[in-house]
């Protein structure tokens, strides 16, 4: 009889559902790997929080980066620190990468969110990240330029993670772009058997946006329906992926409640969870059982679909054109947040290491 360390370990061992740590924190990722995680992620917000939590690990290396590059701008310093924090996570995952035949065990690292309109810049940075470590996975936002970049980066052999994604039309556009990239690459004789692209749906941010819209537009619907919005979108996208045999896998992120985990158990997908939610789920009385194929109550879907136009945009495969991805509310809010975190991360490094405030006594 198999003994499981936790509920997440049980899920990882007994179902096709993979589990990632939604951070590259050394402490948190070490815990997650011990409990069955086969991947991790980073972005400017995550790295900002990692440095705030684990600054002692970087007190020597960050000044060294600054000293080694005396003419670099603050921005260049920030991106190098960002890369090295991600690379540390990738290093922790290398044994998983080797054990899983290079199909799993990757660290997902984000391209500059300010380049959401520039496919060429996104591809250039994606290829740079891909060369840093053998087990890097590169995040590209699902904007109109991002969809172009996803195809091109895939063609160049980059394992992508499509991010800033909240809808079925975005997920389908990503899957089609990945297929085109893989086909082009294979046609030139390159091996694609170990490539493992994923498409994120930020299920919690789907819920968040539906709440914003209901408040903004004074909409009335059953309040019990709102927490199902992200689950409904994910299950609809998953059904399409399974029917069409897309080679990209879906990934659920941005956790707000247990259904963002429990409803996806058993699916051939990835659940990327923050450390605090891992602890909550492991301590809960929620049974680890297959629920991915259990449809959302049609009455709930109908309630959301009838009352919230932006849910229809997210739920229908043709709910948005690729050009409309850029102006979808959840996309705009998320890009703003990621771009703001880039500036906060730069400011943190400036204040701590480059231009510390002389009016503040330190140490």
Backbone torsions as a table, in degrees:
resi	resn	phi	psi	omega
1	UNK	NA	128.8	-178.3
2	UNK	-74.8	133.6	175.7
3	UNK	-100.0	125.6	-177.8
4	UNK	-100.4	139.9	178.7
5	UNK	-72.9	-26.6	-175.0
6	UNK	-167.8	174.3	176.7
7	UNK	-64.3	-38.8	179.3
8	UNK	-68.0	-37.2	175.2
9	UNK	-62.8	-41.9	177.4
10	UNK	-59.7	-45.4	178.6
11	UNK	-60.7	-45.0	-177.2
12	UNK	-63.1	-34.4	-176.4
13	UNK	-84.3	-34.7	-168.7
14	UNK	-106.2	-5.6	-178.1
15	UNK	-132.1	167.4	176.9
16	UNK	-76.8	-1.9	-174.3
17	UNK	-79.6	120.1	177.9
18	UNK	-88.7	156.2	-174.1
19	UNK	-128.2	127.5	176.6
20	UNK	-116.2	154.2	171.2
21	UNK	-88.6	127.3	-176.4
22	UNK	-84.5	49.0	178.5
23	UNK	-175.1	157.9	173.6
24	UNK	-106.8	17.1	173.9
25	UNK	-56.6	132.7	-178.7
26	UNK	-60.8	-47.0	-179.7
27	UNK	-61.2	-49.3	-174.9
28	UNK	-69.5	-40.6	-179.2
29	UNK	-68.7	-36.8	176.9
30	UNK	-60.3	-45.5	176.9
31	UNK	-59.8	-47.2	-175.3
32	UNK	-62.9	-44.2	179.4
33	UNK	-60.5	-40.1	178.5
34	UNK	-62.3	-24.2	-178.3
35	UNK	-105.5	16.6	170.8
36	UNK	106.0	3.1	-179.6
37	UNK	-66.9	144.3	-179.0
38	UNK	-126.2	25.5	178.4
39	UNK	-178.1	171.8	177.7
40	UNK	-157.1	170.5	-176.0
41	UNK	-139.1	159.9	174.2
42	UNK	-145.5	157.5	171.5
43	UNK	-159.3	175.0	-177.7
44	UNK	-57.2	-37.5	178.6
45	UNK	-65.2	-44.4	-179.7
46	UNK	-63.7	-46.8	-178.2
47	UNK	-64.9	-36.8	175.1
48	UNK	-57.4	-46.7	-180.0
49	UNK	-68.6	-37.4	178.4
50	UNK	-61.0	-45.4	-180.0
51	UNK	-64.8	-37.6	177.3
52	UNK	-64.4	-34.1	-177.4
53	UNK	-86.0	-34.5	-170.5
54	UNK	-125.0	33.1	-178.3
55	UNK	-55.6	-35.9	178.7
56	UNK	-55.3	-28.7	179.2
57	UNK	-70.5	-17.2	-173.9
58	UNK	-118.2	5.3	-175.7
59	UNK	-64.0	-27.0	178.1
60	UNK	-93.9	-39.4	-173.0
61	UNK	-71.6	-39.6	-177.8
62	UNK	-64.0	-47.1	174.9
63	UNK	-59.2	-31.7	178.6
64	UNK	-66.8	-41.7	177.0
65	UNK	-59.7	-44.1	-179.5
66	UNK	-63.6	-43.1	-178.8
67	UNK	-68.5	-35.4	-179.1
68	UNK	-70.6	-18.7	-174.4
69	UNK	-131.9	70.0	-170.6
70	UNK	-65.8	-17.5	-179.1
71	UNK	-103.3	-0.1	-177.1
72	UNK	-70.2	146.9	174.5
73	UNK	-75.6	168.1	174.3
74	UNK	-56.8	-39.3	-178.4
75	UNK	-64.4	-43.4	179.2
76	UNK	-64.9	-40.7	176.4
77	UNK	-61.1	-46.0	-178.2
78	UNK	-58.6	-46.6	-177.4
79	UNK	-67.4	-32.9	177.1
80	UNK	-68.9	-41.6	175.8
81	UNK	-61.7	-44.6	178.0
82	UNK	-54.9	-46.4	179.5
83	UNK	-61.1	-45.8	-174.7
84	UNK	-69.0	-33.3	175.1
85	UNK	-64.0	-42.3	176.7
86	UNK	-64.9	-41.0	-179.6
87	UNK	-63.3	-32.9	176.5
88	UNK	-63.0	-41.0	175.6
89	UNK	-64.2	-41.3	178.5
90	UNK	-61.7	-37.8	178.6
91	UNK	-62.3	-41.7	178.4
92	UNK	-63.4	-29.7	-177.0
93	UNK	-89.0	-6.7	-177.3
94	UNK	-56.6	-42.0	177.4
95	UNK	-60.6	-35.8	176.7
96	UNK	-67.1	-43.4	179.0
97	UNK	-57.2	-44.6	179.7
98	UNK	-70.8	-41.5	179.9
99	UNK	-62.6	-36.2	-175.4
100	UNK	-93.2	18.4	177.1
101	UNK	62.6	31.7	177.3
102	UNK	68.5	11.9	177.7
103	UNK	-89.9	-21.8	179.8
104	UNK	-137.9	177.5	179.6
105	UNK	88.4	35.9	-177.5
106	UNK	-107.2	152.5	173.3
107	UNK	-103.7	122.5	-178.2
108	UNK	-89.2	122.7	-174.6
109	UNK	-124.7	139.7	-169.1
110	UNK	-95.6	137.7	171.1
111	UNK	-71.4	164.7	-178.6
112	UNK	-59.9	115.2	-176.8
113	UNK	-63.7	-21.0	178.9
114	UNK	-69.0	-14.2	179.7
115	UNK	-92.0	21.5	-175.6
116	UNK	-61.4	-15.6	179.4
117	UNK	-102.0	0.4	-169.5
118	UNK	-124.1	96.0	-177.0
119	UNK	-62.7	-40.7	-178.1
120	UNK	-62.0	-43.6	179.4
121	UNK	-65.4	-39.0	178.9
122	UNK	-63.7	-44.1	179.7
123	UNK	-65.1	-42.7	-179.7
124	UNK	-59.9	-45.3	179.6
125	UNK	-70.0	-35.7	178.4
126	UNK	-61.8	-42.8	179.9
127	UNK	-68.1	-35.2	175.9
128	UNK	-63.4	-47.6	179.2
129	UNK	-61.4	-40.4	-177.7
130	UNK	-60.1	-29.6	-177.6
131	UNK	-84.3	-8.7	-175.2
132	UNK	-70.8	-41.7	-177.4
133	UNK	-146.7	156.4	-179.6
134	UNK	-70.4	-16.5	-174.1
135	UNK	-118.8	41.2	175.9
136	UNK	-91.8	144.0	173.4
137	UNK	-124.7	133.1	-167.3
138	UNK	-111.9	127.9	-179.9
139	UNK	-85.3	129.1	175.7
140	UNK	-129.2	132.1	-177.2
141	UNK	-71.9	147.5	-178.9
142	UNK	-89.6	67.7	168.4
143	UNK	-100.0	178.8	179.5
144	UNK	-62.7	-43.0	176.1
145	UNK	-68.2	-35.2	179.9
146	UNK	-62.6	-37.7	178.2
147	UNK	-62.0	-42.4	175.5
148	UNK	-60.8	-44.0	-178.4
149	UNK	-65.5	-35.3	179.3
150	UNK	-62.1	-44.6	177.2
151	UNK	-62.8	-47.2	-174.7
152	UNK	-68.0	-42.4	178.9
153	UNK	-63.8	-41.4	177.6
154	UNK	-61.0	-43.4	177.2
155	UNK	-56.8	-35.4	-179.9
156	UNK	-84.6	5.4	174.5
157	UNK	92.0	11.5	179.3
158	UNK	-83.3	130.9	172.7
159	UNK	-81.1	112.6	-173.9
160	UNK	-97.2	156.2	167.5
161	UNK	-126.7	105.2	-179.7
162	UNK	-72.4	123.3	-176.1
163	UNK	-122.9	-177.8	-173.2
164	UNK	51.4	55.3	-172.6
165	UNK	-135.0	132.4	-169.8
166	UNK	-141.5	8.5	-167.0
167	UNK	-148.5	160.3	175.1
168	UNK	-63.5	-46.6	179.5
169	UNK	-60.5	-35.7	176.0
170	UNK	-65.9	-44.6	-179.2
171	UNK	-61.7	-40.0	179.2
172	UNK	-68.9	-42.0	178.1
173	UNK	-60.3	-39.7	177.4
174	UNK	-63.5	-49.2	-177.9
175	UNK	-58.8	-41.9	179.4
176	UNK	-67.3	-39.8	178.4
177	UNK	-64.2	-41.4	177.6
178	UNK	-62.4	-44.4	179.5
179	UNK	-59.7	-43.4	178.9
180	UNK	-62.2	-42.7	179.7
181	UNK	-64.3	-44.5	179.1
182	UNK	-63.9	-41.5	179.8
183	UNK	-64.2	-42.9	177.7
184	UNK	-62.5	-42.2	-178.8
185	UNK	-66.4	-45.6	179.9
186	UNK	-64.8	-35.4	-179.8
187	UNK	-62.8	-23.4	178.2
188	UNK	-93.9	8.6	174.7
189	UNK	87.9	11.3	179.6
190	UNK	-86.7	143.5	178.1
191	UNK	-75.8	126.7	177.5
192	UNK	-115.1	9.3	-172.5
193	UNK	-67.1	-24.6	-178.7
194	UNK	-101.1	5.8	177.8
195	UNK	-79.5	142.8	-173.8
196	UNK	-139.7	66.5	180.0
197	UNK	-67.6	147.5	175.5
198	UNK	-131.4	155.1	175.0
199	UNK	-123.1	116.7	178.9
200	UNK	-78.9	140.9	161.0
201	UNK	-119.2	119.3	-176.7
202	UNK	-83.0	80.4	-168.4
203	UNK	-60.5	-38.1	178.4
204	UNK	-66.4	-35.5	178.4
205	UNK	-73.5	-23.9	170.1
206	UNK	-62.5	-50.0	177.5
207	UNK	-57.8	-45.3	-178.6
208	UNK	-57.8	-45.7	-176.6
209	UNK	-67.2	-37.0	178.3
210	UNK	-64.5	-34.8	176.0
211	UNK	-67.2	-42.9	177.9
212	UNK	-59.0	-45.2	-177.6
213	UNK	-65.1	-41.4	-179.4
214	UNK	-64.6	-36.8	176.3
215	UNK	-70.8	-45.3	-176.8
216	UNK	-62.5	-41.3	-173.4
217	UNK	-101.8	7.9	178.5
218	UNK	55.2	47.5	-179.1
219	UNK	-90.1	145.4	178.2
220	UNK	-119.1	125.1	172.2
221	UNK	-152.8	175.2	-179.9
222	UNK	-62.8	119.7	-178.4
223	UNK	-61.9	-22.3	177.6
224	UNK	-71.5	-14.5	-179.7
225	UNK	-79.0	-33.0	-172.5
226	UNK	-57.1	-42.5	-178.7
227	UNK	-68.4	-4.8	179.4
228	UNK	-96.2	-4.9	-173.4
229	UNK	-59.9	-51.3	-179.2
230	UNK	-64.1	-38.9	178.0
231	UNK	-61.9	-44.4	-179.3
232	UNK	-62.3	-42.6	178.9
233	UNK	-63.6	-45.4	-179.4
234	UNK	-62.1	-44.8	-177.5
235	UNK	-67.3	-34.8	176.5
236	UNK	-65.9	-46.3	179.3
237	UNK	-63.3	-40.7	-179.1
238	UNK	-61.8	-42.6	179.1
239	UNK	-59.3	-42.9	179.5
240	UNK	-65.1	-44.3	179.6
241	UNK	-59.8	-43.4	-178.8
242	UNK	-67.0	-43.0	-178.8
243	UNK	-64.3	-35.6	-174.6
244	UNK	-96.7	-7.7	176.8
245	UNK	67.6	32.4	177.0
246	UNK	-59.6	144.0	-178.9
247	UNK	-84.2	-18.9	171.7
248	UNK	-71.4	150.8	175.2
249	UNK	-109.9	150.2	176.3
250	UNK	-82.7	152.9	178.6
251	UNK	-135.9	130.4	177.8
252	UNK	-97.7	130.4	-178.6
253	UNK	-141.2	172.8	177.7
254	UNK	69.2	73.5	-172.5
255	UNK	-81.1	137.3	178.4
256	UNK	-126.4	-25.6	-178.8
257	UNK	-161.1	173.7	-169.3
258	UNK	-67.7	-24.0	-179.5
259	UNK	-66.1	-21.0	176.6
260	UNK	-71.9	-5.7	168.4
261	UNK	-115.5	-56.0	-169.7
262	UNK	-62.6	-33.8	-178.2
263	UNK	-75.5	-10.8	-178.0
264	UNK	-107.3	-1.5	179.6
265	UNK	-62.0	133.1	179.1
266	UNK	99.3	-14.6	178.4
267	UNK	-79.6	152.9	175.6
268	UNK	-84.3	74.9	-175.9
269	UNK	-152.4	-173.6	-179.3
270	UNK	-118.6	138.4	170.3
271	UNK	-113.7	120.5	-176.3
272	UNK	-108.1	109.1	-167.0
273	UNK	-118.5	134.9	171.2
274	UNK	-62.2	153.8	-177.4
275	UNK	-55.1	-43.4	-176.4
276	UNK	-63.5	-33.3	178.7
277	UNK	-75.4	-33.1	174.8
278	UNK	-58.4	-45.8	179.8
279	UNK	-63.4	-41.9	179.7
280	UNK	-63.6	-46.1	-177.9
281	UNK	-65.1	-41.7	-179.8
282	UNK	-64.6	-30.7	-178.4
283	UNK	-89.3	-2.7	-174.7
284	UNK	-83.8	173.3	174.6
285	UNK	-102.2	19.2	178.8
286	UNK	-73.8	129.6	-178.5
287	UNK	-77.4	137.6	175.3
288	UNK	-82.8	99.5	178.6
289	UNK	-148.2	159.4	-175.6
290	UNK	-66.4	123.2	176.5
291	UNK	-132.4	-6.4	-174.3
292	UNK	-58.3	-34.5	-176.4
293	UNK	-90.2	3.1	175.6
294	UNK	-85.8	115.9	-175.6
295	UNK	-68.2	151.8	171.9
296	UNK	-65.7	140.2	179.2
297	UNK	-47.1	121.0	-178.7
298	UNK	-55.4	-30.0	178.8
299	UNK	-66.2	-35.6	177.8
300	UNK	-68.8	-46.1	178.9
301	UNK	-60.7	-42.0	179.9
302	UNK	-63.9	-38.5	178.6
303	UNK	-62.4	-47.5	178.2
304	UNK	-64.4	-44.1	-175.1
305	UNK	-67.1	-38.2	-177.1
306	UNK	-72.3	-38.3	-169.3
307	UNK	-99.1	-20.7	-173.5
308	UNK	-121.4	103.5	178.6
309	UNK	-56.0	-35.9	-179.4
310	UNK	-71.3	-20.8	171.9
311	UNK	-71.4	-39.4	177.4
312	UNK	-60.6	-39.3	177.6
313	UNK	-61.7	-36.6	-177.0
314	UNK	-81.6	-29.1	-171.6
315	UNK	-91.4	-36.9	-178.8
316	UNK	-78.4	137.5	178.8
317	UNK	-58.3	-35.3	178.3
318	UNK	-102.4	26.4	-177.2
319	UNK	-69.2	-24.0	176.8
320	UNK	-143.3	147.8	167.4
321	UNK	-80.1	164.6	178.2
322	UNK	-59.6	-37.9	-179.9
323	UNK	-64.6	-28.4	-178.6
324	UNK	-79.7	-12.1	179.0
325	UNK	-56.9	-38.9	-172.8
326	UNK	-64.2	-28.8	-175.0
327	UNK	-106.7	3.9	176.3
328	UNK	-64.7	137.7	-171.1
329	UNK	-54.7	-44.7	-179.0
330	UNK	-66.2	-34.1	177.1
331	UNK	-64.1	-48.5	-178.3
332	UNK	-61.1	-47.4	-178.9
333	UNK	-61.3	-41.7	-176.7
334	UNK	-71.8	-43.4	177.4
335	UNK	-60.4	-42.2	177.5
336	UNK	-58.6	-43.2	179.9
337	UNK	-64.6	-43.6	-179.9
338	UNK	-66.2	-41.8	179.7
339	UNK	-65.2	-40.2	176.8
340	UNK	-61.5	-37.2	179.5
341	UNK	-66.7	-33.0	175.0
342	UNK	-59.6	-44.8	179.7
343	UNK	-67.1	-37.9	178.1
344	UNK	-66.0	-40.0	179.2
345	UNK	-65.0	-41.5	176.4
346	UNK	-61.3	-43.8	-179.5
347	UNK	-64.0	-39.4	178.6
348	UNK	-60.1	-46.4	-179.5
349	UNK	-66.6	-37.8	177.7
350	UNK	-60.9	-49.8	-174.9
351	UNK	-69.6	-34.0	-176.5
352	UNK	-84.9	-33.2	-167.8
353	UNK	-130.1	-26.2	-171.1
354	UNK	-106.4	-50.7	177.8
355	UNK	-130.7	65.7	-179.1
356	UNK	-62.6	146.0	-177.4
357	UNK	-65.9	117.8	-178.0
358	UNK	-70.6	-13.4	-179.7
359	UNK	-86.2	-5.2	-178.1
360	UNK	-107.0	121.7	177.1
361	UNK	-72.9	129.3	-178.3
362	UNK	-115.9	142.6	177.3
363	UNK	70.1	NA	NA
